[in-house]
Amino acid sequence: MNDWLLYGLLALLPIAAFSGYRLGRKQPKNKNKKAPVGSLSSDYIKGLNYLLNEQPDKAVDTFIDLLKVDTDTVETHLALGNLFRKRGEVDRAIRLHQNLIARPQLSAEDRNTSLYQLGLDYNAVGMYDRAVSLFNDLLADPQHKKESLHQLLNIHQLTKDWDQAAKIAEQLQSSMGEEQTKPIAHFYCELAEQKRLDGDMKAALQTAKKALSINPASVRASILQGNIHLQQKNYKQAIKSYQRILQQDIAFLPEALPQVAQAYEALKDDKGYKVFLDDSLEKGAGVSVLIELSKIIQRDKDDKAAALLIGGYLQERPSLKGLHRLISLHIEHAQDSAKPSLQLLDDIVEKLLLRKPRYECHNCGFHTKAIYWQCPSCKEWSSVKPIRGIEGE
């Protein structure tokens, strides 16, 4: 028998036995024949038979029916419903909680607790409309307001209803005092991205601007705003948006580097691009910026000058990406006898780079090769960041 079910039955037995005993005591007595003192109801005996015959499902149903809903047994019903939901038997949990709610003698507090548990049941099976309706009703109950807001926030994020998610997060921040600045800014970024994909650039730009007003440190909002300007061929505005990343979190600059290069190229401003890269390196940008700068030096001067730049950087900040670039610069100029070894080393470093993750969640340690604004593992917003150091930037 499943351990969870066994524990549930063990919890039910004494209460069901007492209920069965009371039912047996309350049955009408035959005038000519007295009922044995302490007799149990036939339903309780039936439940025991199911249990002994290894029919635990029927046994549980029988014991549930025996439980009289009152102040002494509500907690048992709720615990059992929670047990069913954890075991994946949500239909039973729903039936049990609906049965509780239907009892007229249930106190207002117990009824709201049962409604909350029913909302969790609906959420567990993807009946989000019903769950949202219940949690919205429970917002009027101070005891369940906070947890209901959290459930609503989770559902709206899961269903990608970003507008409602923003409203609920704002309620959590204003009425519950919970810090929700980062998630709210991301919700507006999601809305802005939707509008951009729909072709409504004006609305997309305004929504991205709102995200920045909520969280001025939002790198995502700056990148999004820059991308919209770039798409509209407002190159100077795009560069201005991307430049904010240097103050917000320079570790994310590689995410926007191709777009920055595209904007400067469209303006035919090679000098401006080089100044941007130099400034970024001085402010602590990673090896991706260095590699871009080395390409400009390679073009304007030669391979040796580019290699000197990379080599000097690697002495202070070792990097596999930097090493890969340095080897590639040396291969063409190496002696014929050394070229195979250099090529082999270059291939090994390249394979190492392909296997290494580029990002890490600072909350749960999740590793990934692609950027996620919300961690797929722990669901935290703004926790996934580029890996820095010898294996990263």
C-alpha positions as CSV (number, residue, x, y, z in Angstrom):
1,M,0.0,0.0,0.0
2,N,1.2,3.5,-0.8
3,D,2.8,5.1,2.3
4,W,0.9,8.3,1.9
5,L,-2.4,6.4,1.8
6,L,-1.4,4.3,4.8
7,Y,-0.6,7.5,6.8
8,G,-4.0,8.9,5.8
9,L,-5.8,5.8,6.9
10,L,-4.0,5.7,10.2
11,A,-5.1,9.3,10.8
12,L,-8.7,8.5,9.9
13,L,-9.1,5.3,11.9
14,P,-9.5,6.7,15.4
15,I,-11.7,9.6,14.3
16,A,-13.8,7.3,12.1
17,A,-14.0,4.8,14.9
18,F,-15.4,7.4,17.3
19,S,-17.8,8.7,14.7
20,G,-18.9,5.1,14.0
21,Y,-19.3,4.5,17.7
22,R,-21.5,7.6,18.1
23,L,-23.6,6.6,15.1
24,G,-24.0,3.1,16.5
25,R,-25.1,4.6,19.8
26,K,-27.6,6.9,18.2
27,Q,-29.3,4.2,16.1
28,P,-32.9,3.6,17.3
29,K,-33.1,0.7,19.7
30,N,-35.5,-2.2,19.4
31,K,-37.7,-2.4,22.4
32,N,-37.2,-6.2,22.6
33,K,-33.5,-6.2,21.9
34,K,-30.8,-3.9,23.3
35,A,-27.8,-2.8,21.1
36,P,-24.5,-3.9,22.5
37,V,-22.8,-1.2,24.5
38,G,-19.9,0.4,22.5
39,S,-21.1,-1.2,19.2
40,L,-19.7,0.3,16.0
41,S,-21.7,1.2,12.9
42,S,-21.9,-1.3,10.0
43,D,-20.2,1.3,7.8
44,Y,-17.1,1.4,10.0
45,I,-17.0,-2.5,9.9
46,K,-17.3,-2.3,6.1
47,G,-14.4,0.2,6.0
48,L,-12.3,-2.1,8.1
49,N,-13.1,-5.0,5.7
50,Y,-12.0,-3.0,2.7
51,L,-8.8,-2.2,4.5
52,L,-8.1,-5.8,5.4
53,N,-8.9,-6.9,1.9
54,E,-6.3,-4.4,0.5
55,Q,-8.9,-2.1,-1.0
56,P,-7.6,1.2,0.5
57,D,-9.4,3.5,-1.9
58,K,-12.8,2.1,-0.9
59,A,-11.7,2.2,2.7
60,V,-10.8,5.9,2.6
61,D,-14.1,6.7,0.9
62,T,-16.0,4.9,3.6
63,F,-14.2,6.5,6.5
64,I,-14.6,10.0,4.9
65,D,-18.4,9.4,4.8
66,L,-18.3,8.5,8.5
67,L,-16.7,11.7,9.5
68,K,-19.2,14.2,10.8
69,V,-18.1,17.7,9.9
70,D,-17.8,19.7,13.1
71,T,-15.1,21.8,14.8
72,D,-13.4,18.7,16.0
73,T,-13.0,17.1,12.5
74,V,-12.5,20.0,10.1
75,E,-8.7,19.9,10.5
76,T,-8.7,16.2,9.7
77,H,-10.8,16.8,6.5
78,L,-8.4,19.6,5.5
79,A,-5.3,17.5,6.2
80,L,-6.8,14.6,4.3
81,G,-7.6,16.8,1.3
82,N,-4.1,18.1,1.3
83,L,-2.8,14.5,1.4
84,F,-5.0,13.6,-1.6
85,R,-3.7,16.6,-3.6
86,K,-0.1,15.7,-2.9
87,R,-0.7,12.2,-4.1
88,G,-2.2,13.5,-7.3
89,E,-5.8,12.4,-6.4
90,V,-7.1,15.9,-6.9
91,D,-10.6,14.7,-7.8
92,R,-11.0,13.3,-4.3
93,A,-9.5,16.5,-2.7
94,I,-12.1,18.5,-4.7
95,R,-14.9,16.3,-3.6
96,L,-13.8,16.5,0.1
97,H,-13.4,20.3,0.1
98,Q,-16.7,20.8,-1.7
99,N,-18.4,18.6,0.9
100,L,-16.9,20.7,3.6
101,I,-18.1,24.0,2.1
102,A,-21.6,22.7,1.6
103,R,-22.0,22.1,5.4
104,P,-24.2,24.9,6.8
105,Q,-22.7,24.6,10.3
106,L,-19.2,25.4,9.1
107,S,-17.8,28.6,10.7
108,A,-16.8,31.5,8.4
109,E,-13.1,30.9,9.1
110,D,-13.3,27.2,8.3
111,R,-15.3,27.9,5.2
112,N,-12.7,30.3,3.9
113,T,-9.9,27.9,4.7
114,S,-11.8,25.2,2.8
115,L,-12.3,27.6,-0.2
116,Y,-8.6,28.3,-0.2
117,Q,-7.8,24.6,-0.3
118,L,-10.4,24.1,-3.1
119,G,-8.6,26.9,-5.0
120,L,-5.3,25.0,-4.6
121,D,-7.1,21.8,-5.9
122,Y,-8.3,23.7,-9.0
123,N,-4.9,25.2,-9.6
124,A,-3.3,21.7,-9.4
125,V,-5.4,20.4,-12.3
126,G,-5.1,23.5,-14.4
127,M,-8.7,24.8,-13.8
128,Y,-7.3,28.3,-13.5
129,D,-10.5,30.2,-14.1
130,R,-12.1,28.5,-11.1
131,A,-9.0,29.0,-8.9
132,V,-8.7,32.7,-9.8
133,S,-12.4,33.2,-9.0
134,L,-12.0,31.6,-5.5
135,F,-8.7,33.4,-4.7
136,N,-10.3,36.8,-5.8
137,D,-13.2,36.2,-3.5
138,L,-10.8,35.4,-0.6
139,L,-9.1,38.8,-1.0
140,A,-11.8,40.2,1.2
141,D,-10.6,37.9,4.1
142,P,-7.6,39.5,5.8
143,Q,-6.5,36.0,7.0
144,H,-6.2,34.7,3.4
145,K,-5.5,37.9,1.5
146,K,-1.7,37.6,1.3
147,E,-1.6,33.9,0.4
148,S,-4.4,34.4,-2.2
149,L,-2.5,37.2,-3.8
150,H,0.5,35.0,-4.1
151,Q,-1.6,32.2,-5.7
152,L,-3.1,34.7,-8.1
153,L,0.4,36.0,-9.0
154,N,1.6,32.5,-9.7
155,I,-1.4,31.7,-11.9
156,H,-1.1,34.9,-13.9
157,Q,2.6,34.3,-14.5
158,L,1.9,30.7,-15.5
159,T,-0.8,31.8,-18.0
160,K,1.3,34.7,-19.2
161,D,-1.4,37.2,-18.3
162,W,1.2,39.9,-17.6
163,D,-1.3,42.8,-17.2
164,Q,-3.0,41.0,-14.3
165,A,0.3,39.8,-12.9
166,A,1.5,43.4,-12.7
167,K,-1.8,44.5,-10.9
168,I,-1.5,41.7,-8.4
169,A,2.2,42.4,-7.7
170,E,1.4,46.0,-7.2
171,Q,-1.3,45.0,-4.6
172,L,1.3,42.8,-2.8
173,Q,3.7,45.8,-2.7
174,S,1.1,48.4,-1.7
175,S,-1.1,46.5,0.8
176,M,1.3,43.8,2.0
177,G,4.6,45.7,2.0
178,E,6.3,43.1,-0.1
179,E,9.1,44.3,-2.5
180,Q,7.9,43.6,-6.0
181,T,9.8,46.2,-8.0
182,K,11.8,43.8,-10.2
183,P,8.9,41.4,-11.1
184,I,6.6,44.4,-11.9
185,A,9.2,45.9,-14.3
186,H,9.6,42.5,-15.9
187,F,5.8,42.2,-16.4
188,Y,5.8,45.5,-18.2
189,C,8.8,44.3,-20.3
190,E,6.8,41.2,-21.3
191,L,3.9,43.5,-22.3
192,A,6.2,45.8,-24.2
193,E,7.7,42.8,-26.1
194,Q,4.2,41.6,-27.0
195,K,3.3,45.0,-28.4
196,R,6.6,45.1,-30.3
197,L,5.8,41.8,-31.9
198,D,2.3,43.0,-32.8
199,G,3.9,46.0,-34.6
200,D,2.6,48.6,-32.1
201,M,6.0,50.3,-31.7
202,K,4.7,53.4,-30.0
203,A,2.8,51.4,-27.3
204,A,5.8,49.1,-26.9
205,L,8.2,52.1,-26.3
206,Q,5.8,53.6,-23.8
207,T,5.5,50.3,-21.9
208,A,9.2,49.8,-21.8
209,K,9.6,53.3,-20.5
210,K,7.1,52.5,-17.7
211,A,9.2,49.5,-16.8
212,L,12.2,51.7,-16.5
213,S,10.3,54.2,-14.4
214,I,9.4,51.4,-12.0
215,N,12.9,49.9,-11.9
216,P,15.6,52.3,-13.2
217,A,18.1,49.5,-12.9
218,S,16.3,47.2,-15.3
219,V,18.8,46.1,-17.9
220,R,16.1,44.2,-19.8
221,A,14.0,47.4,-20.2
222,S,17.1,49.3,-21.6
223,I,17.8,46.5,-24.1
224,L,14.2,46.3,-25.1
225,Q,14.0,50.1,-25.6
226,G,17.2,50.0,-27.6
227,N,15.9,47.2,-29.8
228,I,12.7,49.1,-30.5
229,H,14.6,52.2,-31.5
230,L,16.9,50.1,-33.6
231,Q,14.0,48.5,-35.4
232,Q,12.6,52.0,-36.1
233,K,16.1,53.1,-37.3
234,N,16.5,55.6,-34.5
235,Y,20.1,54.7,-34.1
236,K,21.2,57.4,-31.8
237,Q,18.4,56.8,-29.4
238,A,19.2,53.0,-29.6
239,I,22.8,53.7,-28.6
240,K,21.7,56.0,-25.8
241,S,19.5,53.2,-24.4
242,Y,22.2,50.6,-24.7
243,Q,24.7,52.9,-22.9
244,R,22.5,52.8,-19.8
245,I,23.6,49.1,-19.3
246,L,27.1,50.3,-18.3
247,Q,25.6,51.9,-15.2
248,Q,22.8,49.3,-14.6
249,D,24.8,46.1,-14.8
250,I,27.7,46.0,-17.2
251,A,27.9,42.2,-17.0
252,F,24.9,42.1,-19.4
253,L,26.6,44.3,-22.1
254,P,27.4,41.2,-24.3
255,E,23.6,40.7,-24.7
256,A,23.4,44.1,-26.5
257,L,26.8,44.2,-28.2
258,P,25.6,43.0,-31.7
259,Q,22.9,45.6,-31.7
260,V,25.3,48.3,-30.5
261,A,27.6,47.4,-33.4
262,Q,24.7,47.5,-35.8
263,A,23.7,51.0,-34.7
264,Y,27.2,52.4,-35.0
265,E,27.6,50.8,-38.4
266,A,24.4,52.3,-39.6
267,L,25.6,55.7,-38.5
268,K,29.0,54.9,-40.2
269,D,30.6,55.9,-36.9
270,D,33.5,53.4,-36.4
271,K,35.4,55.9,-34.2
272,G,32.3,56.2,-31.9
273,Y,32.0,52.4,-31.6
274,K,35.7,52.1,-30.6
275,V,35.3,54.8,-28.0
276,F,32.2,53.0,-26.7
277,L,34.2,49.7,-26.4
278,D,37.2,51.5,-24.7
279,D,34.9,53.1,-22.2
280,S,33.1,49.9,-21.5
281,L,36.4,48.1,-20.8
282,E,37.5,50.8,-18.4
283,K,34.3,50.4,-16.5
284,G,34.8,46.6,-16.1
285,A,33.2,45.0,-19.2
286,G,34.1,41.4,-19.9
287,V,36.1,39.6,-22.5
288,S,33.4,39.8,-25.2
289,V,34.0,43.6,-25.4
290,L,37.7,43.0,-25.5
291,I,37.3,40.6,-28.5
292,E,35.2,43.2,-30.3
293,L,37.9,45.8,-29.7
294,S,40.6,43.4,-30.9
295,K,38.7,42.9,-34.2
296,I,38.8,46.7,-34.8
297,I,42.6,46.8,-34.0
298,Q,43.2,43.8,-36.2
299,R,41.4,45.6,-39.1
300,D,43.0,49.0,-38.5
301,K,46.5,47.7,-37.6
302,D,47.4,44.0,-37.7
303,D,47.1,40.6,-36.0
304,K,50.1,41.3,-33.8
305,A,48.6,44.5,-32.3
306,A,45.3,42.6,-31.6
307,A,47.2,39.7,-30.0
308,L,49.2,42.1,-27.8
309,L,45.9,43.6,-26.6
310,I,44.4,40.2,-25.8
311,G,47.6,38.9,-24.2
312,G,47.9,41.9,-21.9
313,Y,44.3,41.4,-20.8
314,L,44.6,37.7,-20.1
315,Q,47.6,38.2,-17.8
316,E,45.3,40.0,-15.3
317,R,42.0,38.3,-16.2
318,P,42.4,34.8,-17.5
319,S,39.6,33.7,-19.9
320,L,38.9,30.7,-22.1
321,K,37.1,32.9,-24.6
322,G,40.1,35.3,-24.6
323,L,42.5,32.3,-25.0
324,H,40.5,31.0,-28.0
325,R,40.7,34.4,-29.7
326,L,44.5,34.7,-28.9
327,I,45.2,31.2,-30.4
328,S,43.3,32.0,-33.6
329,L,45.3,35.2,-34.0
330,H,48.6,33.2,-33.7
331,I,47.8,30.2,-35.9
332,E,48.3,32.0,-39.3
333,H,51.7,33.4,-38.2
334,A,53.0,30.2,-36.6
335,Q,55.7,28.0,-38.1
336,D,54.4,25.1,-40.1
337,S,55.6,22.6,-37.4
338,A,53.7,24.4,-34.7
339,K,50.4,25.0,-36.6
340,P,48.9,21.5,-36.0
341,S,49.5,21.8,-32.2
342,L,48.0,25.2,-32.1
343,Q,45.0,24.1,-34.2
344,L,44.5,21.1,-31.8
345,L,44.7,23.5,-28.8
346,D,42.2,25.9,-30.5
347,D,39.8,23.0,-31.2
348,I,40.0,21.8,-27.5
349,V,39.3,25.3,-26.2
350,E,36.4,25.7,-28.6
351,K,34.8,22.4,-27.5
352,L,35.3,23.4,-23.8
353,L,33.5,26.7,-24.5
354,L,30.6,25.0,-26.3
355,R,30.1,22.7,-23.3
356,K,30.2,25.4,-20.7
357,P,27.1,27.3,-19.5
358,R,27.1,31.0,-20.0
359,Y,24.6,32.0,-17.2
360,E,24.0,31.1,-13.6
361,C,21.1,31.7,-11.3
362,H,22.4,33.5,-8.2
363,N,19.4,32.2,-6.3
364,C,19.3,28.5,-6.9
365,G,22.5,27.8,-8.9
366,F,20.7,26.8,-12.1
367,H,23.1,26.9,-15.2
368,T,22.1,27.6,-18.8
369,K,23.6,28.6,-22.1
370,A,20.7,31.0,-22.9
371,I,19.6,34.1,-21.0
372,Y,16.4,33.8,-18.9
373,W,15.0,36.8,-17.2
374,Q,13.0,34.5,-14.9
375,C,14.9,31.4,-13.7
376,P,13.2,28.2,-15.1
377,S,14.2,26.4,-11.9
378,C,13.3,28.6,-9.0
379,K,11.1,31.1,-10.9
380,E,13.0,34.1,-9.4
381,W,13.1,37.2,-11.6
382,S,16.5,38.9,-12.4
383,S,18.5,36.2,-10.7
384,V,20.1,34.7,-13.9
385,K,23.3,36.5,-14.7
386,P,26.3,36.0,-17.0
387,I,29.0,33.9,-15.5
388,R,32.2,35.9,-15.0
389,G,35.8,34.6,-14.6
390,I,38.0,32.2,-16.5
391,E,35.0,30.2,-17.8
392,G,32.8,33.2,-18.6
393,E,33.2,36.9,-19.1
